[in-house]
Amino acid sequence: MRTDVAVVGGGPGGSAAAIELARRGFDVTLFERDDWFRDKPCGEFLNAAACSLAVELGVRLDQGVRVAAVALRTQNHRLEVKLCRPGRSIRRNVLDAALLRSAAHHGVKVLTGRPVRSVHGGRILGDGFAYDVKLVIAADGSHSRIARERGLVRSIPRLQRVGAVAHLRVSRSLEPGLMTMFATRRDSPVAAGFCTRGGGRAILSGVLPKGLPPRPALEGFVRNRVGIDAAIEEIRTTACFGHRLLRPYDEGVLFVGDAACFVDPFSGEGIHHAFEGARLAAAVAEAHLRNKDPLSNYARLRRELDRRYLLCDLVQWFVHRPAAIDRLAGRLGDDSASRLIETMTDALPPTAVLNAKLLREVFV
């Protein structure tokens, strides 16, 4: 069998790339290893930019909860900002299903329950199937088999932590639409985001040190840091993360989403970055397939995303140092706090905080 483009992975990055390329007139086949839509260890937050892109991709977001404010809590301080452009909280099984339906609507051949075992020399192989392809979009997640087989993965040792996501049923009514980000404290090594969803439900996405059992850590966090009684309905974890690729492309392959770069997701940009990376990959793929332009152009186009990843790294440096993040929160004025949180949620570019005025507030 043949197809112009094989997309490996049906998450936000893979589905978005498939839709974009199908719109450009290519024959696209998407391979998703699972045959059902499962929740994933994801904070499930779409910032305003991600919401706009999701709608462009044909997704209705009315099943999500509007997030209009974000708070940051440290050892001794609490900063809260009303977002100039609200985001949404939406479960991953709902979002992924909507994206794959849109992909099929746009003419993508969607094959679920089809894990890809090997990609080599313009050919992909799985259990009982083989396809000749002109190009592969690798969107196979943070533990990308394709990237690892090609020796492209470079781990970030200081980010070798465990991500854990819990869906909660809370004992009292909480106003929906507030996302609170909790930095680590001297008495707690856990950094987490807590988002209220209404109807007695909430989501907690945490970053834990290796070796810390997730359930008791998250139960204690909800009780002691969030300050509510809640029953954890389910917990999903992702093993040690924190990696970049030597390059986001290889012979016949472009990498998108977490397969391209996966860092500590504290500030919630993952889905937006996946959509943006998919849009850039589709443009490079079209130029390559039609005009033989080099795939290396993808690295150049991703530079703005790379700057955002650098900002993520800076945020992580503070978030996991209780004294530093507390000092930062205490020194920021209202305007700078607003710009910091808006930038962390991708409403503003990194240059909004990487400037002399804000750095003087923090370090002088």
C-alpha positions in Angstrom: 0.0 0.0 0.0 1.1 3.6 -0.6 0.4 7.0 0.8 2.0 10.4 0.4 2.4 11.1 4.1 2.2 8.7 7.0 1.4 10.4 10.4 2.4 8.2 13.3 0.4 9.2 16.4 -3.1 10.6 16.8 -2.6 13.1 19.5 -2.9 16.9 19.0 0.4 17.2 17.0 -0.2 14.3 14.7 -3.9 15.0 14.0 -3.2 18.7 13.4 -0.4 17.8 10.9 -2.6 15.3 9.1 -5.4 17.9 8.8 -3.1 20.6 7.5 -1.6 18.3 4.9 -4.9 16.8 3.8 -6.1 20.4 3.2 -3.1 20.9 1.0 -4.2 18.0 -1.2 -2.0 15.2 -0.1 -3.0 11.6 0.5 -2.5 11.2 4.3 -2.7 8.1 6.4 -2.7 8.4 10.2 -1.7 5.5 12.4 -2.8 5.6 16.0 -1.7 2.7 18.2 -4.8 2.7 20.4 -8.2 1.8 19.3 -10.0 3.8 21.9 -9.7 7.4 23.2 -8.0 7.3 26.5 -7.1 10.0 29.0 -3.4 10.8 29.0 -1.1 12.3 31.6 -1.7 15.9 30.4 -2.7 19.1 32.2 -5.5 19.4 29.6 -5.2 23.1 29.3 -5.6 25.0 26.0 -4.4 28.5 26.1 -6.1 31.1 24.0 -3.7 30.6 21.0 -4.3 26.8 21.2 -8.1 27.4 21.3 -7.9 29.5 18.2 -5.9 26.8 16.4 -8.2 24.0 17.6 -11.2 25.9 16.1 -9.3 26.3 12.8 -8.7 22.6 12.8 -12.4 21.9 13.1 -12.8 21.3 16.8 -15.7 22.6 18.8 -14.6 23.5 22.3 -18.0 23.8 24.0 -17.4 20.6 26.0 -14.5 22.3 27.8 -14.5 24.8 30.7 -13.5 28.4 30.1 -10.4 29.3 32.1 -10.5 33.1 32.7 -7.9 33.5 35.5 -4.6 32.0 36.5 -3.0 32.2 39.9 0.6 31.4 41.1 1.1 30.3 44.7 4.5 30.1 46.3 5.6 29.7 49.9 4.4 33.1 51.1 2.8 34.8 48.1 -0.2 34.5 45.8 -0.5 36.2 42.4 -3.7 36.1 40.4 -4.2 37.4 36.9 -7.3 37.6 34.8 -6.3 36.5 31.4 -6.8 39.0 28.6 -7.5 36.0 26.4 -9.2 33.1 28.2 -8.3 29.5 27.6 -10.1 26.3 28.1 -9.8 23.1 30.1 -10.9 20.0 28.1 -10.3 16.3 28.7 -7.8 14.7 26.4 -10.0 11.8 25.4 -12.6 14.4 24.2 -10.0 16.6 22.4 -8.2 13.7 20.7 -11.5 12.2 19.5 -12.6 15.5 18.1 -9.3 16.0 16.3 -9.4 12.5 14.7 -13.0 13.0 13.6 -11.9 16.3 12.0 -9.0 14.5 10.3 -11.3 11.9 8.8 -13.7 14.6 7.7 -10.8 16.3 5.8 -10.0 13.0 4.0 -7.3 11.6 6.2 -7.4 7.8 6.3 -7.4 7.2 10.1 -6.3 3.8 11.2 -6.7 3.1 15.0 -5.3 0.1 16.8 -2.3 0.2 14.4 1.0 0.6 16.2 3.9 1.3 13.9 6.9 -0.9 14.6 9.5 0.4 12.2 10.2 3.4 9.9 13.0 2.9 7.4 13.8 3.9 3.9 10.5 5.3 2.9 8.6 2.3 4.3 6.6 1.9 7.5 5.9 -1.5 9.0 3.4 -2.6 11.7 1.6 -5.8 12.7 0.1 -7.1 9.5 0.6 -3.9 7.4 3.3 -2.1 5.4 3.1 1.2 3.5 5.4 2.9 1.1 5.5 6.6 2.0 7.1 9.8 0.7 7.3 11.4 4.1 6.7 10.5 7.8 5.4 12.9 10.4 6.5 11.3 13.7 4.0 12.3 16.5 4.5 9.3 18.6 4.9 11.0 21.9 7.5 11.8 24.5 9.0 8.3 24.3 9.1 8.4 20.5 10.3 5.0 19.1 11.2 6.7 15.8 13.4 9.3 17.4 15.1 6.8 19.7 15.8 4.3 16.9 17.6 7.1 15.0 19.7 8.2 18.0 18.3 11.7 18.1 17.1 12.0 21.7 19.1 14.1 24.1 17.8 13.9 27.7 17.8 16.9 30.0 19.0 15.4 33.3 17.6 18.1 35.6 14.1 17.4 34.2 14.1 13.7 34.9 11.0 13.7 36.9 7.6 12.0 36.9 4.5 13.7 35.6 1.2 12.7 37.3 -2.4 13.7 36.5 -5.4 13.1 38.7 -9.0 13.7 38.0 -10.8 14.6 41.2 -14.3 14.7 42.6 -14.4 17.5 45.2 -16.6 17.6 48.3 -17.8 21.2 47.9 -18.7 23.4 45.0 -15.8 25.4 43.5 -16.2 28.1 41.0 -15.1 26.8 37.6 -12.5 28.4 35.4 -9.6 29.2 37.8 -6.2 27.5 37.2 -3.8 27.7 40.1 -0.1 26.9 39.7 1.6 25.8 42.9 5.4 26.1 43.0 7.4 23.8 45.2 7.9 24.7 48.9 10.5 23.8 51.4 8.1 21.2 52.9 6.8 19.9 49.6 8.8 18.8 46.5 5.7 18.7 44.3 4.9 21.4 41.7 1.3 21.2 40.3 -1.5 22.9 38.5 -5.0 22.7 39.9 -8.0 23.6 37.6 -11.6 23.7 38.7 -14.1 22.4 36.2 -17.5 22.8 37.9 -20.0 20.1 38.7 -17.8 19.0 41.7 -14.8 18.1 39.5 -11.3 19.3 39.1 -8.0 18.2 37.6 -4.6 18.2 39.3 -1.4 17.9 37.1 1.7 17.5 39.2 5.5 17.1 38.7 7.1 14.7 41.2 10.6 13.7 42.0 11.5 10.2 40.9 10.8 7.6 43.6 7.9 9.5 45.2 4.7 7.4 45.1 2.1 9.4 43.1 -1.1 8.6 44.9 -0.1 9.5 48.5 1.9 12.5 47.2 -1.1 13.9 45.3 -3.6 13.1 48.0 -1.4 15.0 50.5 -1.0 17.9 48.1 -4.7 18.3 47.6 -5.3 18.2 51.3 -2.4 20.4 52.5 -1.7 22.7 49.6 -5.0 23.1 47.8 -6.9 22.9 51.1 -9.9 20.9 50.1 -11.3 17.4 50.6 -11.4 15.5 47.3 -11.5 11.9 46.1 -9.0 11.0 43.4 -10.9 9.0 40.7 -7.9 8.1 38.7 -4.2 8.9 38.3 -2.2 8.6 35.2 1.6 9.0 35.1 4.3 9.5 32.5 7.8 8.2 33.3 10.9 10.4 33.5 10.7 13.1 30.9 12.8 16.1 29.8 14.4 15.7 26.4 15.2 17.5 23.2 16.2 16.1 19.8 19.5 16.6 18.2 17.4 18.0 15.4 13.6 18.0 14.7 14.0 16.2 11.4 15.8 13.3 9.9 15.9 11.6 6.5 12.3 11.3 5.4 10.9 12.3 8.8 9.7 15.4 10.7 9.0 15.3 14.4 6.1 17.2 16.0 4.6 17.5 19.5 6.2 15.8 22.5 8.3 13.6 20.1 10.2 16.7 19.0 10.7 18.2 22.5 9.2 17.4 25.9 10.0 19.5 28.9 8.5 20.0 32.4 4.8 20.9 31.6 4.2 23.2 34.6 3.1 26.2 32.7 0.8 24.3 30.3 2.0 25.1 26.8 2.2 21.5 25.4 -0.9 21.4 23.3 -0.2 24.9 21.8 3.3 23.9 20.9 2.1 20.7 19.3 -0.4 22.6 17.2 2.2 25.2 16.2 4.8 22.6 15.4 2.3 20.7 13.3 1.5 23.8 11.3 5.2 24.5 10.6 5.8 20.8 9.8 3.0 20.8 7.3 4.4 23.9 5.5 7.9 22.3 5.3 6.4 19.0 4.2 4.5 20.6 1.3 7.6 22.5 0.1 9.6 19.3 0.3 7.1 17.1 -1.5 6.3 19.6 -4.3 9.6 21.4 -4.8 12.2 19.1 -3.1 13.0 21.8 -0.5 15.2 20.5 2.3 13.6 19.2 5.5 16.2 21.1 7.4 14.1 24.2 6.9 11.9 22.9 9.7 14.6 23.6 12.3 14.8 27.2 11.2 11.1 27.7 11.3 10.9 26.2 14.8 13.2 28.9 16.3 10.3 30.8 17.9 9.1 27.6 19.5 12.6 27.0 20.7 12.6 30.4 22.4 9.4 29.4 24.2 11.1 26.2 25.4 13.9 28.3 26.7 11.4 30.4 28.6 9.9 27.1 30.0 13.4 26.2 31.2 13.7 29.5 33.0 10.3 29.1 34.6 11.3 25.6 35.8 14.5 26.9 37.4 12.4 29.2 39.6 9.5 26.8 40.2 11.6 24.1 41.7 13.6 26.4 44.0 11.3 27.6 46.8 13.4 30.5 47.9 13.9 31.8 44.3 10.2 31.6 43.3 9.1 33.1 46.5 11.5 36.0 46.0 10.3 36.4 42.5 6.6 36.5 43.5 7.3 39.0 46.3 9.2 41.4 44.1 6.9 41.5 41.1 4.6 44.5 40.7 1.1 44.0 39.3 2.1 44.8 35.7 5.1 42.5 35.7 3.1 39.6 37.4 0.5 40.0 34.8 3.0 39.9 32.0 4.8 36.9 33.5 1.6 34.8 33.8 0.3 35.9 30.4 3.6 34.9 28.9 3.7 31.5 30.7 0.3 30.8 29.1 1.5 31.9 25.6 -0.8 35.0 25.5 2.4 37.1 25.1 5.7 36.4 23.4 8.8 35.6 25.5 10.2 39.1 25.0 7.4 40.4 27.2 9.3 39.1 30.3 12.9 38.8 29.0 13.6 42.5 29.3 15.7 44.7 31.5 12.8 46.2 33.6 11.5 42.9 34.8 14.9 41.4 35.3 15.8 44.4 37.5 12.6 43.8 39.6 13.7 40.2 40.1 17.4 40.3 40.6 18.4 43.8 41.8 
